Amino acid sequence: MHVLKNILIIICTGLYCNSLLGSEFLHLNLTPPTSKVTKFESSHRAKPVKQYWLQESTDPKSITAWLHQANGKIKKLQLHFDASGGKIIFKSKWADKATHGPNRIFVVSEILWQEKQIIRTAQWLNLNHSCAWGHPFKFTPERLQLSPDSQAPLEIMPIGFWDSNLHDQLDSAHRVTLQILHFGNPAAQATLLVTTGNGWQKRFTADKQGKVTLHLIRDHYPASWYDFQHHHPQRVWFEASYSPQEKGPGYTASLPYRYTPTPYDYKSLTWGLWVFIIASIMTIGAIIIFRYQRKIRVNPKL
C-alpha cells in the first residue's frame, strides 16, 4: 500500500509538471514547483547546504549538472528525484576560498518541443559570501568578474551585478548588462526575454558580442507609502533563446535573480521633505522680518 501511494504521488507530480510547467525553458528555484512561496538567497549570509529545485519535468537520463566554482574549477553535481521533483543538494564549507564568490550552477537537459530538439540550460548564480569571512578578493578582478563556461550550450552571463565586497547592487535604476554565450562564444542576435515577478515582460535582441543592456523597472508598488520597503526583494527572470542553424537544434537558457527598488524612490521623498522644511523656515523668517520692519516704519521709537 505504501509503495502504491508513492507511485501515485510521482505520477501525479509528473502529470502536473507536464501540464502546467512544460516549457522550452528549464528553470531552477529555491522552492519546489508546486510551492507558491517566493524565497530569495542572501549574499550576506552563506548557508552551508545549498538546495535548488527544477521547475519543469524532464528525463533524468538526459540531465547533466555541474558547479562552476568561484575559483574557476568545475565540480559535477548529482540530481535527486522524489515526489517534489528534481533537486540539487550540495554542501559548502565555511569560508572555503574555492567557493568564496560567485558560483554558477548549470543543469542541461534535452527536450523535443514542437517537433524541434531543444537543449535547455537552467542556471543559478550563488554569491557565496559572509562578511564574517572578510573581503580577501576585493581587489581580485578575476574572482569578482565571471568568465565564460565553455561547456554550457547557452549561458546568460551577468556583468556588474555585485560590488567589490560581493554584495548585490542590482536595483530598479541599475543599467543591466548581460552577455549571452554559446559554448563560451558570443551568441549574436540571440533573444533575451526579461520577466519580473509581477509579470512585466520585454524582449531584447543581443548585439554582435551577444550583449544586451537594459534598465529594470520597479516591481514593488505597495498600497501605501507607509508600506514601502526600500530593501524589498523583487524577482526577475532572464530567458535566452538561440538558433545558430535553421535546421539544427535550438538552445535556451534561464537565469533568475533578485533586485530591489532604487534608493531614489525613497531618497527623493526625504529630499522633498527637507526642501519643504527649509522653504517653510525661510518663508516664516521673511514674514517676521517684513512685519518687524513695517512696525519700525510706523513707529520709529520701537
DANORPE-V616643 format. One record per residue. RES is the residue in one small letter. SS is DSSP state (H for helix, E for strand, L for the rest). Layout:
BEGIN
res:ss
RES:SS
RES:SS
END
This chain:
BEGIN
res:ss
m:L
h:H
v:H
l:H
k:H
n:H
i:H
l:H
i:H
i:H
i:H
c:H
t:H
g:H
l:H
y:H
c:H
n:H
s:H
l:H
l:L
g:L
s:L
e:L
f:L
l:L
h:L
l:E
n:E
l:L
t:L
p:L
p:L
t:L
s:L
k:L
v:L
t:L
k:L
f:L
e:L
s:L
s:L
h:L
r:L
a:L
k:L
p:L
v:E
k:E
q:E
y:E
w:E
l:E
q:L
e:L
s:L
t:L
d:L
p:H
k:H
s:H
i:L
t:E
a:E
w:E
l:E
h:E
q:L
a:L
n:L
g:L
k:L
i:E
k:E
k:E
l:L
q:L
l:E
h:E
f:E
d:E
a:L
s:L
g:E
g:E
k:E
i:E
i:E
f:E
k:E
s:L
k:L
w:L
a:L
d:L
k:L
a:L
t:L
h:L
g:E
p:E
n:E
r:E
i:E
f:E
v:E
v:E
s:E
e:E
i:E
l:E
w:E
q:L
e:L
k:E
q:E
i:E
i:E
r:E
t:E
a:E
q:E
w:E
l:E
n:E
l:E
n:E
h:L
s:L
c:H
a:H
w:H
g:L
h:L
p:L
f:L
k:L
f:L
t:L
p:H
e:H
r:H
l:H
q:L
l:L
s:L
p:L
d:L
s:L
q:L
a:L
p:L
l:L
e:E
i:E
m:E
p:E
i:E
g:L
f:L
w:E
d:L
s:L
n:L
l:L
h:L
d:E
q:L
l:L
d:E
s:L
a:L
h:L
r:E
v:E
t:E
l:E
q:E
i:E
l:E
h:E
f:L
g:L
n:E
p:E
a:L
a:L
q:L
a:L
t:E
l:E
l:E
v:E
t:E
t:E
g:L
n:L
g:L
w:L
q:E
k:E
r:E
f:E
t:E
a:L
d:L
k:L
q:L
g:L
k:E
v:E
t:E
l:E
h:E
l:L
i:L
r:L
d:L
h:L
y:L
p:L
a:L
s:L
w:H
y:H
d:H
f:L
q:L
h:L
h:L
h:L
p:L
q:E
r:E
v:E
w:E
f:E
e:E
a:E
s:E
y:E
s:L
p:L
q:L
e:L
k:L
g:L
p:L
g:E
y:E
t:E
a:E
s:E
l:E
p:E
y:E
r:E
y:E
t:E
p:L
t:L
p:L
y:H
d:H
y:H
k:H
s:H
l:H
t:H
w:H
g:H
l:H
w:H
v:H
f:H
i:H
i:H
a:H
s:H
i:H
m:H
t:H
i:H
g:H
a:H
i:H
i:H
i:H
f:H
r:H
y:H
q:H
r:H
k:H
i:H
r:H
v:H
n:L
p:L
k:L
l:L
END
